[in-house]
């Protein structure tokens, strides 16, 4: 588990940064978007199971695609 965890961590950080970048033009404003994004990621910070982390990454990638469609 220790060898795969840094990879997952980097995936999550990259996804967070990508989503922050997309929030620049969010209709309700960047501050609103950034606050909501931070809360969403922070609520999942205690996940330890790699399977659960991967589910979270897939869910976040889906949301990212939805935001790109805006």
Secondary structure as GFF3:
##gff-version 3
##sequence-region A 1 70
A	DSSP	alpha_helix	2	22	.	.	.	ID=ss1
A	DSSP	three_ten_helix	23	25	.	.	.	ID=ss2
A	DSSP	alpha_helix	30	42	.	.	.	ID=ss3
A	DSSP	alpha_helix	50	69	.	.	.	ID=ss4
###
